[in-house]
Amino acid sequence: MSSKQPPWRREIKLVVKREAETSPEYGKPPNMRSVAELLNMGTVNLDKQRGPTSHEVAHTVKKILGLQQLGHGGTLEKFGEIPPSPAYCL
């Protein structure tokens, strides 16, 4: 297939260089971790709707999960949804 085709039309192949076993003393597969372990070491992706701020959503999630610490990595706004700031003006 040509590389000029869109990604959903390209053939996808799994290439394995070599099979290997990982020692359990170095961790475990994600599907074997408890919810507490996943929350401690992971990321939760949320689709925040209009209305509450990112800070408000983070505070609500923190309360729901009973966490002592929680942060957010910011919000990605679609272009045109927020008023443009001078940094966006050309």
Backbone bond lengths (Angstrom), bond angles and torsions (degrees), N, CA, C in turn:
res aa  C-N    CA-C-N  psi(-1)  N-CA   C-N-CA  omega(-1)  CA-C   N-CA-C  phi
1 M - - - 1.442 - - 1.527 110.25 -
2 S 1.251 115.85 147.27 1.455 121.45 -178.65 1.520 111.03 -76.84
3 S 1.338 116.34 145.32 1.466 120.09 178.92 1.525 111.21 -75.19
4 K 1.347 116.84 -5.43 1.456 119.83 178.82 1.527 111.90 -84.32
5 Q 1.318 117.20 -3.00 1.453 120.69 177.96 1.529 109.49 -79.00
6 P 1.317 117.35 155.05 1.461 119.29 177.47 1.533 110.42 -65.67
7 P 1.330 117.56 154.64 1.465 121.28 -175.45 1.521 114.38 -55.26
8 W 1.343 118.29 -35.00 1.457 119.52 -177.27 1.518 112.55 -73.25
9 R 1.323 117.64 -8.83 1.464 120.55 177.89 1.525 112.38 -104.30
10 R 1.318 116.90 -9.03 1.460 120.20 -179.00 1.522 110.80 -78.69
11 E 1.321 115.15 148.99 1.458 120.50 176.16 1.517 108.58 -73.78
12 I 1.322 115.71 134.18 1.464 120.85 -179.85 1.517 107.83 -109.95
13 K 1.337 116.22 127.26 1.455 121.59 179.79 1.520 109.29 -123.44
14 L 1.316 116.79 143.53 1.452 122.45 173.00 1.520 107.89 -94.90
15 V 1.324 116.26 123.39 1.451 120.97 -179.94 1.522 107.97 -110.27
16 V 1.328 116.93 121.58 1.457 122.15 179.84 1.521 107.78 -109.68
17 K 1.337 116.30 118.64 1.464 119.49 179.11 1.521 110.68 -73.60
18 R 1.358 115.28 -44.10 1.463 119.25 175.95 1.520 108.66 -162.90
19 E 1.301 115.98 150.25 1.457 121.89 176.77 1.527 107.69 -82.17
20 A 1.322 115.85 143.34 1.463 119.68 179.86 1.513 109.96 -151.32
21 E 1.304 116.14 153.05 1.454 123.44 175.11 1.516 107.94 -107.70
22 T 1.324 116.60 141.86 1.460 121.30 176.74 1.517 108.39 -104.06
23 S 1.308 116.11 136.45 1.452 121.13 179.51 1.531 109.88 -68.18
24 P 1.336 118.45 134.05 1.459 120.98 178.71 1.531 113.36 -61.16
25 E 1.323 118.26 -19.81 1.467 119.73 179.30 1.530 112.03 -70.34
26 Y 1.342 117.80 -10.96 1.466 121.50 178.96 1.523 113.08 -101.07
27 G 1.318 116.97 9.56 1.456 119.82 179.19 1.514 111.29 128.59
28 K 1.325 115.17 -165.28 1.459 120.13 179.88 1.517 109.77 -148.78
29 P 1.316 117.33 163.34 1.466 120.33 -179.71 1.532 110.49 -62.09
30 P 1.337 117.64 147.98 1.465 120.64 -179.24 1.524 113.96 -54.73
31 N 1.320 117.86 -35.74 1.469 119.56 -178.81 1.526 113.05 -72.47
32 M 1.327 117.81 -7.10 1.458 122.23 177.87 1.529 111.96 -101.99
33 R 1.341 117.87 -1.35 1.462 121.58 -178.16 1.523 110.71 -85.09
34 S 1.329 115.30 149.57 1.461 120.55 176.20 1.526 109.22 -74.68
35 V 1.331 116.14 166.43 1.462 120.61 177.84 1.525 109.84 -60.45
36 A 1.336 117.04 -40.89 1.471 120.87 179.19 1.528 110.96 -60.55
37 E 1.334 117.39 -42.13 1.468 120.58 178.72 1.525 111.13 -65.91
38 L 1.324 117.08 -41.78 1.464 120.15 179.46 1.524 111.00 -63.35
39 L 1.334 117.47 -42.69 1.464 120.15 179.29 1.515 111.36 -67.13
40 N 1.326 117.08 -34.91 1.459 120.80 -178.80 1.524 112.10 -71.54
41 M 1.329 117.02 -32.23 1.458 120.03 -174.38 1.522 113.71 -114.87
42 G 1.312 117.68 4.06 1.452 118.22 -170.64 1.503 114.86 -121.90
43 T 1.316 113.16 -167.95 1.459 123.02 -179.07 1.517 108.47 -129.80
44 V 1.317 116.15 139.98 1.457 121.12 175.62 1.519 106.93 -110.85
45 N 1.309 117.06 121.43 1.465 121.54 177.91 1.517 109.00 -95.10
46 L 1.314 116.22 124.78 1.459 121.40 178.93 1.517 109.79 -119.95
47 D 1.312 115.30 144.47 1.459 121.14 174.12 1.521 106.28 -97.55
48 K 1.322 117.11 93.28 1.460 122.20 -176.77 1.526 108.91 -77.11
49 Q 1.311 114.55 124.54 1.462 120.02 177.58 1.523 109.82 -82.69
50 R 1.314 117.05 169.67 1.461 121.06 176.32 1.516 109.67 -61.63
51 G 1.300 115.96 149.39 1.461 120.34 177.15 1.506 110.53 123.72
52 P 1.354 116.84 -91.06 1.460 117.64 -177.50 1.530 111.25 -69.96
53 T 1.330 114.59 149.58 1.465 118.91 177.22 1.523 109.20 -77.66
54 S 1.319 117.21 165.52 1.466 121.58 177.07 1.521 110.01 -59.71
55 H 1.327 116.28 -38.20 1.471 120.65 179.11 1.532 110.20 -63.26
56 E 1.324 117.77 -42.91 1.465 121.33 179.36 1.530 111.38 -64.03
57 V 1.325 117.03 -41.60 1.465 120.78 179.04 1.527 109.75 -65.57
58 A 1.324 118.09 -43.01 1.461 121.17 178.52 1.527 110.28 -60.97
59 H 1.330 117.48 -41.62 1.464 121.04 179.26 1.532 110.92 -63.63
60 T 1.328 117.27 -41.62 1.467 121.34 179.69 1.527 110.76 -64.98
61 V 1.323 117.55 -45.08 1.468 121.17 179.31 1.524 109.89 -63.12
62 K 1.310 116.77 -40.12 1.465 121.91 178.39 1.535 110.25 -59.59
63 K 1.326 117.32 -43.69 1.464 121.12 178.80 1.526 111.14 -67.35
64 I 1.331 117.33 -44.84 1.464 121.30 -177.61 1.529 110.98 -60.80
65 L 1.336 116.92 -43.60 1.463 121.23 -176.45 1.522 113.08 -87.23
66 G 1.338 117.38 -5.71 1.461 120.48 179.57 1.518 113.17 65.49
67 L 1.316 116.45 38.51 1.459 121.01 -178.07 1.519 111.29 -93.38
68 Q 1.331 116.24 151.27 1.463 120.34 175.67 1.525 110.60 -86.14
69 Q 1.316 116.84 -33.02 1.461 121.01 -178.77 1.520 109.70 -130.40
70 L 1.307 115.10 141.85 1.454 121.28 175.31 1.521 106.98 -162.23
71 G 1.285 116.97 141.50 1.458 121.14 177.98 1.503 109.87 -137.65
72 H 1.316 116.08 170.05 1.462 119.93 176.43 1.514 108.92 -128.58
73 G 1.312 114.02 153.12 1.457 120.48 -176.85 1.509 113.34 -95.47
74 G 1.312 117.13 13.99 1.451 119.49 178.62 1.509 111.57 105.25
75 T 1.290 115.08 178.35 1.454 122.57 -177.92 1.517 108.89 -124.36
76 L 1.311 116.10 135.52 1.456 120.74 175.34 1.519 107.25 -99.99
77 E 1.297 116.31 112.57 1.461 121.37 -179.37 1.521 109.34 -94.75
78 K 1.303 116.54 143.50 1.453 120.07 173.91 1.524 107.82 -71.08
79 F 1.307 116.87 143.94 1.459 120.52 -178.94 1.520 109.25 -59.97
80 G 1.304 116.17 129.88 1.446 120.91 177.93 1.514 114.15 98.26
81 E 1.360 118.33 -10.06 1.452 120.19 179.95 1.522 112.30 -83.00
82 I 1.314 117.14 -25.21 1.457 120.10 178.99 1.528 107.96 -117.29
83 P 1.316 117.32 151.80 1.462 118.08 178.75 1.536 110.03 -61.11
84 P 1.317 118.06 138.34 1.466 119.45 -178.63 1.517 111.00 -68.58
85 S 1.314 114.93 140.36 1.459 120.20 175.67 1.541 107.28 -95.77
86 P 1.325 117.53 168.13 1.476 118.86 178.51 1.517 113.26 -55.44
87 A 1.344 117.20 -27.38 1.472 119.79 -179.40 1.521 111.19 -67.57
88 Y 1.342 117.06 -25.93 1.457 119.72 -178.57 1.512 113.16 -92.10
89 C 1.317 117.04 -12.66 1.460 120.17 -178.08 1.521 110.07 -76.23
90 L 1.305 116.19 139.07 1.471 119.86 179.67 1.505 110.40 -99.09
